[in-house]
């Protein structure tokens, strides 16, 4: 269990600000600038609390809930995820943080690999490579991925996929990943990732 003091501390260690999960658009620098630190910290706290609450749903985890990934389309040949950036996931230069981009890419790749399998299939990221060719501006980030098939058979086989990351001004990066299909642990029920949409 996470107590109020722990949540407050987690919020303070998070990025300096963020939009409330129900806000119609992300808070960018022009919106955050006039805000007081109290308002900023409270909005981060609300985002953290929301992510903790959603984390109780099996199959997903805190980081995905925190940046609020939207599963806009899920098929092995065309998986599309997106999220709205804000100061909770910006770098020191005001661009989209690499960590949130890597998370979105990983989920897009893994979701495309898993899309042709049972929804509760256990997978593990074996490798992922991302290349960024331009600046990473703030705004809506979209990840488009497709599965390129599997190597091997049964548990232990490897699924391969490619991903493209787009920002408000077009493509900002691309990459690929490999994911191993794993057998569920003994006496553990696997759950599918909840594909929430914004």
C-alpha positions, 0 to 999 in steps of 0.5 A: 500500500502507498500512503499519502506521504509516499505519494506526495514524495513520488509526485515531488520526484516526478517532472515539474508539472503535468496536465490533469488526466481529464484536461482536454489538452496537455500543459505545455510551457506557455500554460505552465509558466504562469502556474504556481508550484502548488497547482503544478504539484497538485496536478502531478499528485493527481496524475500519480494517484490516478496511475496508482489506482489504474495499476490495480487492473491486472495486465498493465503497469504504472509507467503506462498509466502515468503517461496515459497511453492510448491504444488507438488501433491494435492489429499485427499489421497496423498497431497505433498508440499515442499519448499527449506530452506535458511537463511530466514527460518533457526534457530540460530543453522542452522536448519530449523525454526519451524515456516516454518515447521508449516506453511508447515504442516498446508497447507499440512493438510488443502489442503488434507482436502480441496482436496475432496471439492470445491477448494474455500471452506473456512476452518479454522484450529481448532487444529494442533499437531506436534512432532519432533524427530530429528534435523531439517537440512537445505535443501528441506523440504517435507510434505506429508498428507492425509485426514482421513474423516469428522465428521458431515455434512454441514458447521461446519463439521470437516475434519481430516488429518495426515502429515509427514515432511521429510528433506534431511536426512529423516523424521524429524516429523509428526503430525495431524490436524483438520479443520472446514468447514465454510460458506463464509462471507456474500457478499464475494467471496471465491477464491481457493488457487493457487497451484503453483509448483516449 
